[in-house]
Amino acid sequence: MLVLSRKEGEKLRLGEEILITVVKVGADKVRLGIQAPSNLLILRDELELHDQIEAEDEERITLVFTQEINQPVVKPMRIAA
């Protein structure tokens, strides 16, 4: 991991298309401005983890189709991880 020190107003560049600016430094947080192509997905780490967990939960849920007297029944079933 590369660790850099930057002051408020200073910038750093990632490749040719991404520019990160330190907008504000507070006591317990830093505000960053990110200029990047609109097709680049930028997520806070905790959001990415939340989305990944949700997707894994959806994969664990399966629909079991059974047929009783020619009538389809849809029953959700959770598979233990």
Secondary structure in CASP SS format (residue, H / E / C, confidence):
PFRMAT SS
TARGET T0000
AUTHOR 0000-0000-0000
METHOD secondary structure of the structure
MODEL  1
M C 1.00
L C 1.00
V C 1.00
L C 1.00
S C 1.00
R C 1.00
K C 1.00
E C 1.00
G C 1.00
E C 1.00
K E 1.00
L E 1.00
R E 1.00
L E 1.00
G C 1.00
E C 1.00
E C 1.00
I E 1.00
L E 1.00
I E 1.00
T E 1.00
V E 1.00
V E 1.00
K E 1.00
V E 1.00
G C 1.00
A C 1.00
D C 1.00
K C 1.00
V E 1.00
R E 1.00
L E 1.00
G E 1.00
I E 1.00
Q E 1.00
A C 1.00
P C 1.00
S C 1.00
N C 1.00
L C 1.00
L C 1.00
I C 1.00
L C 1.00
R C 1.00
D H 1.00
E H 1.00
L H 1.00
E H 1.00
L H 1.00
H H 1.00
D H 1.00
Q H 1.00
I H 1.00
E H 1.00
A H 1.00
E H 1.00
D H 1.00
E H 1.00
E H 1.00
R H 1.00
I E 1.00
T E 1.00
L E 1.00
V E 1.00
F E 1.00
T E 1.00
Q E 1.00
E E 1.00
I C 1.00
N C 1.00
Q E 1.00
P E 1.00
V E 1.00
V E 1.00
K E 1.00
P E 1.00
M E 1.00
R E 1.00
I C 1.00
A C 1.00
A C 1.00
END
